[in-house]
Amino acid sequence: MILKKSVAISETGFIFNPATGDSYTVNPIAAEILQLLKAAKSLAEIKQEILQQYDVDEKTLEEDLSDFSSHLQQLGLAEHEA
């Protein structure tokens, strides 16, 4: 998954999509995931980083990460890699 290049993301979790004019705010963990996506990390790499940093069940993280990535795609902020 890759974030669309036109999408602006601040380190504090503010997202702006200039194509639609929509803006969003995410929590600190989601902001961290967005920064990792912006750094071209794969979802598998992001999962490993989150598992190392936080006390979270792997299955729960997989489900939440999948939901979050699907939501980003539905909002037009990200797309599958070609």
C-alpha positions in Angstrom: 0.0 0.0 0.0 1.2 3.5 -0.8 -0.1 6.9 0.2 -1.0 9.1 -2.7 1.8 11.7 -3.2 -0.6 14.6 -3.3 -1.9 13.8 0.2 -0.3 16.0 2.9 0.2 14.5 6.4 1.5 16.4 9.4 3.5 14.6 12.2 0.6 15.4 14.6 -1.9 13.4 12.5 -3.6 16.0 10.4 -4.3 14.8 6.9 -5.3 17.0 3.9 -6.4 15.6 0.5 -6.0 18.5 -2.0 -7.8 16.5 -4.7 -11.1 16.7 -2.7 -10.4 19.4 -0.1 -11.2 17.0 2.7 -9.2 16.9 5.9 -9.0 14.4 8.7 -7.4 14.0 12.1 -6.1 10.7 13.4 -4.9 9.5 16.8 -1.1 9.2 17.6 -0.8 5.5 16.6 -2.5 6.1 13.3 -0.2 9.2 12.7 2.8 6.9 13.4 1.5 4.4 10.9 0.9 7.1 8.3 4.5 8.3 8.8 5.8 4.8 8.3 3.7 4.4 5.1 5.1 7.8 3.9 8.6 6.3 4.5 7.6 3.5 2.0 7.3 0.8 4.7 5.2 -2.2 3.8 2.3 -3.2 6.0 4.3 -6.2 7.2 7.2 -3.9 8.2 4.8 -1.6 10.0 3.2 -4.5 11.8 6.6 -5.6 13.1 7.5 -2.1 14.3 4.2 -1.6 16.1 4.5 -5.1 17.7 8.0 -4.2 19.0 7.0 -0.8 20.4 3.6 -1.5 21.9 1.9 -4.2 24.0 -0.7 -5.3 21.5 -2.0 -8.7 20.5 -0.7 -9.6 17.0 -4.2 -10.7 15.7 -5.8 -7.5 17.0 -3.1 -5.4 15.3 -3.5 -7.3 12.0 -7.3 -6.7 12.1 -6.9 -3.0 13.0 -4.1 -2.4 10.5 -6.2 -4.1 7.7 -9.3 -1.9 8.7 -7.2 1.2 8.7 -5.6 0.6 5.4 -9.0 -0.2 3.8 -10.3 3.0 5.2 -7.4 5.0 3.8 -8.2 3.5 0.4 -11.9 4.2 0.6 -11.1 7.8 1.4 -8.8 8.0 -1.6 -5.7 8.6 0.4 -3.9 5.4 -0.4 -3.8 2.7 -3.1 -2.4 -0.8 -3.6 1.1 -0.9 -4.9 1.3 -1.8 -8.6 
